[in-house]
Amino acid sequence: MSLTRLVARPLLASAFIVDGVDAALRPAGHVARFKKVAPAMERAGLPPVLTADATMLTRAVGVISALSGLMLATGRNPRSAALTLAVINIPLTIVNNPAWTARSAAERKEQLSGLLRGAGIAGGLLLAAADLAGRPSLSWRFANAKDQRAELREVRTTLKQRYKS
C-alpha cells in the first residue's frame, strides 16, 4: 500500500467513524436535525418516518457509517466501504445542511458551504471506491486475456504451417 493511501484512507474515514459512533450512542441531536427536514422530505415523496423509526434509523445509519469508516481506515474492503460511505453521505449532507431553511444570508452561505463540503467528501469517497491500488480493472484483465489467447492462436497457427511443410 502506498504512503498516500495509508494516510488518506484513515483521514477520509475519521469523520464517519466519529459521527457514526455519536449517532449510534447519542441519537437525539441527529434525530432533531432529521426532524427539521422531514416535512420537506415528505413533500418530495419520501415516506413519513415516525419518531421511534427516526431514532432507529439514526442508530442504524450510525453503526453502518462507523463500521464502513473503520473498514476504509484499516483497508478492509476499502472500495466497498468507500462506496457505502458515499451513498450514506448524500442524505447526511442534505439533512445536516438544509440550505432551504436558512433565514439569513449568512446562514444560507454556511449551509451551502456545508453542502459543497459534503459534495467534495462524496467525490473523495467515489475516488476511493474506484481506486484499484495500481492494479488493472477487471474489464481490462478480461480484454487483455482475450487478446493474449488470440495472439497465442495466431502464433500456433503460424508454427503449424511452418513446420508442416
MDAnalysis code that builds the backbone (N, CA, C; Angstrom):
import MDAnalysis as mda
import numpy as np

u = mda.Universe.empty(495, n_residues=165, atom_resindex=np.repeat(np.arange(165), 3), trajectory=True)
u.add_TopologyAttr("name", ["N", "CA", "C"] * 165)
u.add_TopologyAttr("resid", np.arange(1, 166))
u.add_TopologyAttr("resname", ["MET", "SER", "LEU", "THR", "ARG", "LEU", "VAL", "ALA", "ARG", "PRO", "LEU", "LEU", "ALA", "SER", "ALA", "PHE", "ILE", "VAL", "ASP", "GLY", "VAL", "ASP", "ALA", "ALA", "LEU", "ARG", "PRO", "ALA", "GLY", "HIS", "VAL", "ALA", "ARG", "PHE", "LYS", "LYS", "VAL", "ALA", "PRO", "ALA", "MET", "GLU", "ARG", "ALA", "GLY", "LEU", "PRO", "PRO", "VAL", "LEU", "THR", "ALA", "ASP", "ALA", "THR", "MET", "LEU", "THR", "ARG", "ALA", "VAL", "GLY", "VAL", "ILE", "SER", "ALA", "LEU", "SER", "GLY", "LEU", "MET", "LEU", "ALA", "THR", "GLY", "ARG", "ASN", "PRO", "ARG", "SER", "ALA", "ALA", "LEU", "THR", "LEU", "ALA", "VAL", "ILE", "ASN", "ILE", "PRO", "LEU", "THR", "ILE", "VAL", "ASN", "ASN", "PRO", "ALA", "TRP", "THR", "ALA", "ARG", "SER", "ALA", "ALA", "GLU", "ARG", "LYS", "GLU", "GLN", "LEU", "SER", "GLY", "LEU", "LEU", "ARG", "GLY", "ALA", "GLY", "ILE", "ALA", "GLY", "GLY", "LEU", "LEU", "LEU", "ALA", "ALA", "ALA", "ASP", "LEU", "ALA", "GLY", "ARG", "PRO", "SER", "LEU", "SER", "TRP", "ARG", "PHE", "ALA", "ASN", "ALA", "LYS", "ASP", "GLN", "ARG", "ALA", "GLU", "LEU", "ARG", "GLU", "VAL", "ARG", "THR", "THR", "LEU", "LYS", "GLN", "ARG", "TYR", "LYS", "SER"])
u.atoms.positions = np.array([
    [0.851, -1.171, 0.000],
    [0.000, 0.000, 0.000],
    [0.898, 1.235, 0.000],
    [0.523, 2.205, -0.807],
    [1.342, 3.412, -0.889],
    [1.144, 4.278, 0.352],
    [2.093, 5.157, 0.578],
    [2.027, 6.063, 1.713],
    [0.798, 6.970, 1.619],
    [0.472, 7.382, 0.400],
    [-0.703, 8.241, 0.205],
    [-1.972, 7.542, 0.662],
    [-2.159, 6.301, 0.247],
    [-3.349, 5.548, 0.656],
    [-3.337, 5.291, 2.157],
    [-2.163, 5.002, 2.684],
    [-2.020, 4.718, 4.111],
    [-2.464, 5.909, 4.961],
    [-2.236, 7.118, 4.490],
    [-2.607, 8.330, 5.220],
    [-4.017, 8.799, 4.843],
    [-4.342, 8.759, 3.550],
    [-5.598, 9.339, 3.069],
    [-6.837, 8.577, 3.523],
    [-6.790, 7.269, 3.500],
    [-7.981, 6.493, 3.862],
    [-8.423, 6.747, 5.302],
    [-7.536, 6.685, 6.290],
    [-7.984, 6.986, 7.657],
    [-8.470, 8.432, 7.826],
    [-7.823, 9.365, 7.135],
    [-8.269, 10.760, 7.228],
    [-9.674, 10.922, 6.654],
    [-9.927, 10.297, 5.525],
    [-11.246, 10.376, 4.899],
    [-12.300, 9.681, 5.753],
    [-11.924, 8.604, 6.411],
    [-12.873, 7.811, 7.198],
    [-13.128, 8.365, 8.592],
    [-12.223, 9.164, 9.120],
    [-12.297, 9.576, 10.528],
    [-13.602, 10.274, 10.896],
    [-14.069, 11.181, 10.066],
    [-15.314, 11.895, 10.378],
    [-16.502, 10.936, 10.424],
    [-16.511, 9.951, 9.545],
    [-17.608, 8.986, 9.523],
    [-17.584, 8.081, 10.749],
    [-16.406, 7.749, 11.210],
    [-16.291, 6.911, 12.409],
    [-16.810, 7.672, 13.621],
    [-16.335, 8.906, 13.802],
    [-16.735, 9.711, 14.965],
    [-18.235, 10.022, 14.928],
    [-18.734, 10.483, 13.784],
    [-20.160, 10.805, 13.671],
    [-21.028, 9.559, 13.789],
    [-20.557, 8.442, 13.242],
    [-21.330, 7.205, 13.319],
    [-21.469, 6.696, 14.737],
    [-20.371, 6.730, 15.491],
    [-20.423, 6.309, 16.894],
    [-21.344, 7.242, 17.681],
    [-21.238, 8.542, 17.417],
    [-22.098, 9.502, 18.110],
    [-23.573, 9.255, 17.792],
    [-23.878, 9.011, 16.524],
    [-25.273, 8.763, 16.132],
    [-25.802, 7.473, 16.739],
    [-24.954, 6.467, 16.850],
    [-25.394, 5.192, 17.412],
    [-25.608, 5.287, 18.920],
    [-24.740, 6.020, 19.610],
    [-24.832, 6.087, 21.076],
    [-25.703, 7.231, 21.580],
    [-25.701, 8.359, 20.884],
    [-26.470, 9.538, 21.300],
    [-27.255, 10.079, 20.103],
    [-28.356, 9.426, 19.729],
    [-29.060, 9.804, 18.501],
    [-29.928, 11.063, 18.611],
    [-30.148, 11.591, 19.803],
    [-31.117, 12.686, 19.977],
    [-30.812, 13.893, 19.090],
    [-29.590, 14.361, 19.079],
    [-29.232, 15.525, 18.266],
    [-29.374, 15.250, 16.774],
    [-29.044, 14.049, 16.374],
    [-29.156, 13.670, 14.963],
    [-30.630, 13.586, 14.551],
    [-31.449, 13.038, 15.441],
    [-32.881, 12.931, 15.166],
    [-33.506, 14.321, 15.069],
    [-33.083, 15.246, 15.934],
    [-33.619, 16.616, 15.897],
    [-33.307, 17.270, 14.559],
    [-32.091, 17.091, 14.054],
    [-31.748, 17.660, 12.744],
    [-32.565, 17.000, 11.637],
    [-32.795, 15.700, 11.786],
    [-33.592, 14.987, 10.793],
    [-35.035, 15.496, 10.786],
    [-35.580, 15.746, 11.967],
    [-36.975, 16.188, 12.056],
    [-37.173, 17.563, 11.422],
    [-36.123, 18.372, 11.380],
    [-36.241, 19.689, 10.741],
    [-36.470, 19.563, 9.236],
    [-35.902, 18.540, 8.627],
    [-36.036, 18.388, 7.180],
    [-37.061, 17.325, 6.783],
    [-37.611, 16.615, 7.753],
    [-38.589, 15.556, 7.457],
    [-39.793, 16.064, 6.668],
    [-40.393, 17.228, 7.018],
    [-41.533, 17.697, 6.212],
    [-41.172, 17.928, 4.737],
    [-40.003, 18.474, 4.491],
    [-39.575, 18.695, 3.105],
    [-39.365, 17.369, 2.383],
    [-38.861, 16.383, 3.106],
    [-38.656, 15.072, 2.502],
    [-39.992, 14.404, 2.178],
    [-40.971, 14.593, 3.061],
    [-42.296, 14.026, 2.812],
    [-42.935, 14.694, 1.599],
    [-42.753, 16.014, 1.475],
    [-43.292, 16.713, 0.308],
    [-42.619, 16.237, -0.977],
    [-41.378, 15.796, -0.869],
    [-40.646, 15.297, -2.037],
    [-41.050, 13.863, -2.395],
    [-41.901, 13.248, -1.558],
    [-42.409, 11.923, -1.872],
    [-41.828, 10.791, -1.049],
    [-40.940, 11.093, -0.127],
    [-40.397, 10.041, 0.732],
    [-41.412, 9.699, 1.813],
    [-41.488, 8.443, 2.240],
    [-42.476, 8.065, 3.256],
    [-42.177, 8.733, 4.596],
    [-43.238, 9.077, 5.352],
    [-43.011, 9.709, 6.654],
    [-42.337, 8.740, 7.624],
    [-41.477, 9.284, 8.445],
    [-40.749, 8.476, 9.423],
    [-41.209, 8.913, 10.812],
    [-41.665, 7.957, 11.606],
    [-42.104, 8.262, 12.963],
    [-40.903, 8.526, 13.851],
    [-41.145, 9.118, 15.002],
    [-40.054, 9.450, 15.913],
    [-39.239, 8.212, 16.287],
    [-39.909, 7.132, 16.636],
    [-39.194, 5.897, 17.004],
    [-38.409, 5.368, 15.823],
    [-39.001, 5.439, 14.636],
    [-38.311, 4.980, 13.444],
    [-37.116, 5.873, 13.132],
    [-37.252, 7.175, 13.369],
    [-36.139, 8.093, 13.118],
    [-34.967, 7.771, 14.036],
    [-35.261, 7.436, 15.284],
    [-34.193, 7.076, 16.223],
    [-33.523, 5.781, 15.791],
    [-34.323, 4.798, 15.428],
    [-33.764, 3.527, 14.990],
    [-32.968, 3.714, 13.693],
    [-33.501, 4.494, 12.770],
    [-32.818, 4.759, 11.516],
    [-31.493, 5.477, 11.763],
    [-31.512, 6.440, 12.682],
    [-30.292, 7.176, 13.024],
    [-29.238, 6.242, 13.594],
    [-29.643, 5.383, 14.488],
    [-28.690, 4.429, 15.081],
    [-28.149, 3.455, 14.030],
    [-29.036, 2.967, 13.174],
    [-28.604, 2.018, 12.139],
    [-27.610, 2.671, 11.174],
    [-27.924, 3.872, 10.727],
    [-27.015, 4.580, 9.822],
    [-25.702, 4.896, 10.536],
    [-25.790, 5.220, 11.823],
    [-24.583, 5.473, 12.603],
    [-23.673, 4.265, 12.682],
    [-24.255, 3.108, 12.931],
    [-23.466, 1.873, 13.006],
    [-22.849, 1.556, 11.643],
    [-23.648, 1.680, 10.588],
    [-23.133, 1.417, 9.239],
    [-22.003, 2.387, 8.905],
    [-22.201, 3.647, 9.257],
    [-21.183, 4.671, 8.991],
    [-19.886, 4.379, 9.750],
    [-20.003, 4.048, 11.030],
    [-18.809, 3.773, 11.839],
    [-18.082, 2.528, 11.342],
    [-18.827, 1.466, 11.055],
    [-18.192, 0.229, 10.582],
    [-17.555, 0.411, 9.202],
    [-18.250, 1.095, 8.313],
    [-17.687, 1.336, 6.984],
    [-16.456, 2.236, 7.081],
    [-16.511, 3.217, 7.977],
    [-15.356, 4.075, 8.196],
    [-14.162, 3.292, 8.711],
    [-14.407, 2.385, 9.657],
    [-13.328, 1.540, 10.169],
    [-12.761, 0.633, 9.074],
    [-13.639, 0.103, 8.239],
    [-13.173, -0.741, 7.141],
    [-12.302, 0.053, 6.167],
    [-12.739, 1.260, 5.841],
    [-11.946, 2.097, 4.933],
    [-10.612, 2.472, 5.570],
    [-10.645, 2.850, 6.831],
    [-9.424, 3.283, 7.519],
    [-8.403, 2.159, 7.640],
    [-8.873, 0.939, 7.828],
    [-7.957, -0.190, 8.014],
    [-7.648, -0.927, 6.720],
    [-8.286, -0.530, 5.621],
    [-8.008, -1.149, 4.331],
    [-8.707, -2.474, 4.104],
    [-9.746, -2.764, 4.868],
    [-10.521, -3.997, 4.675],
    [-11.685, -3.695, 3.734],
    [-11.659, -4.282, 2.566],
    [-12.652, -3.994, 1.523],
    [-12.831, -2.481, 1.362],
    [-11.765, -1.752, 1.116],
    [-11.862, -0.294, 1.093],
    [-12.766, 0.252, -0.005],
    [-12.844, -0.452, -1.129],
    [-13.692, 0.052, -2.219],
    [-15.165, -0.054, -1.842],
    [-15.569, -1.175, -1.269],
    [-16.965, -1.340, -0.845],
    [-17.296, -0.370, 0.286],
    [-16.373, -0.215, 1.218],
    [-16.592, 0.699, 2.341],
    [-16.732, 2.130, 1.847],
    [-15.878, 2.541, 0.923],
    [-15.943, 3.904, 0.397],
    [-17.246, 4.137, -0.365],
    [-17.684, 3.151, -1.131],
    [-18.947, 3.295, -1.858],
    [-20.126, 3.385, -0.889],
    [-20.112, 2.579, 0.158],
    [-21.165, 2.641, 1.180],
    [-21.192, 4.018, 1.824],
    [-20.032, 4.537, 2.172],
    [-19.962, 5.865, 2.791],
    [-20.419, 6.952, 1.826],
    [-20.103, 6.803, 0.548],
    [-20.544, 7.795, -0.443],
    [-22.063, 7.821, -0.535],
    [-22.679, 6.647, -0.510],
    [-24.142, 6.566, -0.583],
    [-24.768, 7.156, 0.682],
    [-24.202, 6.852, 1.836],
    [-24.712, 7.386, 3.105],
    [-24.496, 8.892, 3.185],
    [-23.392, 9.362, 2.621],
    [-23.013, 10.770, 2.720],
    [-24.031, 11.703, 2.077],
    [-24.683, 11.283, 1.014],
    [-25.610, 12.162, 0.295],
    [-26.775, 12.597, 1.187],
    [-27.568, 11.673, 1.759],
    [-28.660, 12.138, 2.625],
    [-28.161, 12.830, 3.898],
    [-27.030, 12.379, 4.438],
    [-26.495, 13.021, 5.648],
    [-26.119, 14.472, 5.380],
    [-25.533, 14.730, 4.237],
    [-25.160, 16.100, 3.884],
    [-26.403, 16.969, 3.741],
    [-27.431, 16.437, 3.140],
    [-28.674, 17.205, 2.967],
    [-29.338, 17.462, 4.313],
    [-29.385, 16.457, 5.183],
    [-30.000, 16.616, 6.500],
    [-29.215, 17.605, 7.359],
    [-27.897, 17.545, 7.298],
    [-27.075, 18.410, 8.147],
    [-26.910, 19.821, 7.608],
    [-27.254, 20.057, 6.344],
    [-27.092, 21.378, 5.742],
    [-28.329, 21.773, 4.933],
    [-29.477, 21.932, 5.583],
    [-30.701, 22.282, 4.840],
    [-30.709, 23.766, 4.455],
    [-30.087, 24.085, 3.346],
    [-29.950, 25.485, 2.911],
    [-31.300, 26.146, 2.662],
    [-32.314, 25.386, 2.292],
    [-33.625, 25.959, 2.007],
    [-34.344, 26.447, 3.267],
    [-33.859, 26.062, 4.459],
    [-34.485, 26.519, 5.699],
    [-33.769, 27.724, 6.300],
    [-32.708, 28.174, 5.660],
    [-31.919, 29.295, 6.195],
    [-32.768, 30.564, 6.222],
    [-32.591, 31.332, 7.294],
    [-33.383, 32.554, 7.459],
    [-32.595, 33.815, 7.148],
    [-31.297, 33.679, 7.058],
    [-30.477, 34.862, 6.744],
    [-29.463, 34.484, 5.671],
    [-28.880, 35.506, 5.068],
    [-27.892, 35.272, 4.021],
    [-26.659, 34.568, 4.589],
    [-26.261, 34.933, 5.798],
    [-25.087, 34.312, 6.413],
    [-25.355, 32.833, 6.699],
    [-26.549, 32.533, 7.192],
    [-26.896, 31.136, 7.476],
    [-26.963, 30.331, 6.182],
    [-27.543, 30.932, 5.134],
    [-27.630, 30.252, 3.839],
    [-26.227, 29.982, 3.280],
    [-25.341, 30.960, 3.426],
    [-23.969, 30.794, 2.943],
    [-23.280, 29.646, 3.682],
    [-23.506, 29.570, 4.989],
    [-22.913, 28.496, 5.791],
    [-23.468, 27.136, 5.378],
    [-24.767, 27.071, 5.154],
    [-25.402, 25.808, 4.743],
    [-24.921, 25.376, 3.357],
    [-24.820, 26.328, 2.428],
    [-24.338, 25.996, 1.093],
    [-22.879, 25.533, 1.141],
    [-22.102, 26.154, 1.996],
    [-20.719, 25.723, 2.176],
    [-20.671, 24.285, 2.681],
    [-21.548, 23.954, 3.613],
    [-21.629, 22.587, 4.120],
    [-22.059, 21.597, 3.043],
    [-23.001, 22.023, 2.184],
    [-23.423, 21.156, 1.081],
    [-22.266, 20.899, 0.119],
    [-21.522, 21.940, -0.184],
    [-20.377, 21.773, -1.090],
    [-19.273, 20.935, -0.449],
    [-19.076, 21.098, 0.849],
    [-18.086, 20.285, 1.562],
    [-18.498, 18.813, 1.506],
    [-19.778, 18.553, 1.724],
    [-20.282, 17.182, 1.639],
    [-20.137, 16.616, 0.233],
    [-20.372, 17.455, -0.771],
    [-20.192, 17.001, -2.156],
    [-18.719, 16.685, -2.424],
    [-17.831, 17.490, -1.879],
    [-16.402, 17.225, -2.041],
    [-15.986, 15.927, -1.369],
    [-16.521, 15.682, -0.197],
    [-16.223, 14.426, 0.503],
    [-16.780, 13.248, -0.292],
    [-17.970, 13.423, -0.866],
    [-18.543, 12.355, -1.700],
    [-17.636, 12.082, -2.896],
    [-17.080, 13.139, -3.477],
    [-16.143, 12.952, -4.587],
    [-14.915, 12.170, -4.163],
    [-14.372, 12.494, -2.999],
    [-13.217, 11.755, -2.490],
    [-13.555, 10.296, -2.227],
    [-14.738, 10.065, -1.696],
    [-15.163, 8.687, -1.436],
    [-15.352, 7.909, -2.739],
    [-15.887, 8.565, -3.760],
    [-16.043, 7.887, -5.045],
    [-14.683, 7.566, -5.667],
    [-13.720, 8.475, -5.502],
    [-12.361, 8.171, -5.962],
    [-11.777, 6.980, -5.207],
    [-12.011, 6.947, -3.895],
    [-11.524, 5.818, -3.093],
    [-12.222, 4.525, -3.518],
    [-13.495, 4.624, -3.884],
    [-14.225, 3.430, -4.321],
    [-13.721, 2.928, -5.670],
    [-13.226, 3.829, -6.494],
    [-12.725, 3.438, -7.812],
    [-11.242, 3.087, -7.794],
    [-10.560, 3.337, -6.689],
    [-9.116, 3.114, -6.584],
    [-8.790, 1.625, -6.614],
    [-7.981, 1.229, -7.556],
    [-7.596, -0.172, -7.692],
    [-6.203, -0.440, -7.134],
    [-5.645, 0.536, -6.465],
    [-4.312, 0.407, -5.853],
    [-3.262, -0.023, -6.868],
    [-3.357, 0.525, -8.077],
    [-2.367, 0.238, -9.101],
    [-2.637, -1.008, -9.916],
    [-3.650, -1.779, -9.551],
    [-3.973, -2.991, -10.303],
    [-4.908, -2.629, -11.462],
    [-4.818, -3.345, -12.568],
    [-5.729, -3.070, -13.682],
    [-7.155, -3.515, -13.343],
    [-8.108, -2.914, -14.008],
    [-9.507, -3.243, -13.743],
    [-9.840, -4.634, -14.257],
    [-10.938, -5.159, -13.792],
    [-11.383, -6.489, -14.193],
    [-11.674, -6.528, -15.692],
    [-12.303, -5.483, -16.225],
    [-12.606, -5.464, -17.657],
    [-11.320, -5.437, -18.484],
    [-10.296, -4.708, -18.027],
    [-9.020, -4.690, -18.740],
    [-8.379, -6.076, -18.715],
    [-8.440, -6.740, -17.559],
    [-7.839, -8.071, -17.450],
    [-8.508, -9.064, -18.388],
    [-9.855, -8.991, -18.483],
    [-10.567, -9.887, -19.400],
    [-10.176, -9.592, -20.847],
    [-10.163, -8.308, -21.214],
    [-9.801, -7.932, -22.580],
    [-8.362, -8.337, -22.891],
    [-7.471, -8.139, -21.943],
    [-6.066, -8.498, -22.133],
    [-5.917, -10.013, -22.288],
    [-6.614, -10.773, -21.473],
    [-6.544, -12.242, -21.581],
    [-7.084, -12.703, -22.929],
    [-8.142, -12.068, -23.400],
    [-8.717, -12.414, -24.709],
    [-7.712, -12.118, -25.824],
    [-7.066, -10.943, -25.746],
    [-6.052, -10.590, -26.742],
    [-4.879, -11.567, -26.713],
    [-4.453, -11.967, -25.535],
    [-3.340, -12.911, -25.413],
    [-3.702, -14.274, -25.997],
    [-4.939, -14.725, -25.735],
    [-5.377, -16.006, -26.303],
    [-5.405, -15.942, -27.834],
    [-5.892, -14.822, -28.371],
    [-5.937, -14.663, -29.830],
    [-4.521, -14.647, -30.405],
    [-3.606, -13.984, -29.743],
    [-2.218, -13.933, -30.200],
    [-1.577, -15.322, -30.146],
    [-1.852, -16.081, -29.072],
    [-1.320, -17.446, -28.979],
    [-1.861, -18.330, -30.097],
    [-3.143, -18.215, -30.426],
    [-3.731, -18.994, -31.517],
    [-3.031, -18.660, -32.834],
    [-2.780, -17.375, -33.038],
    [-2.123, -16.937, -34.256],
    [-0.696, -17.499, -34.349],
    [0.031, -17.458, -33.246],
    [1.396, -17.990, -33.223],
    [1.371, -19.494, -33.457],
    [0.445, -20.217, -32.836],
    [0.335, -21.673, -33.033],
    [0.058, -22.006, -34.496],
    [-0.869, -21.253, -35.083],
    [-1.218, -21.481, -36.478],
    [-0.002, -21.260, -37.371],
    [0.722, -20.182, -37.111],
    [1.928, -19.872, -37.890],
    [2.968, -20.979, -37.736],
    [3.183, -21.444, -36.523],
    [4.164, -22.503, -36.283],
    [3.747, -23.819, -36.930],
    [2.469, -24.145, -36.876],
    [1.976, -25.376, -37.502],
    [2.211, -25.337, -39.008],
    [1.924, -24.177, -39.595],
    [2.103, -24.044, -41.038],
    [3.581, -24.109, -41.415],
    [4.437, -23.533, -40.618],
    [5.871, -23.504, -40.912],
    [6.471, -24.903, -40.837],
    [6.106, -25.684, -39.824],
    [6.723, -26.992, -39.631],
    [5.979, -28.122, -40.331],
    [4.836, -27.855, -40.903],
    [4.097, -28.860, -41.655],
    [4.729, -29.050, -43.028],
    [5.181, -27.971, -43.598],
    [5.704, -28.072, -44.951],
    [7.142, -28.491, -45.010],
])
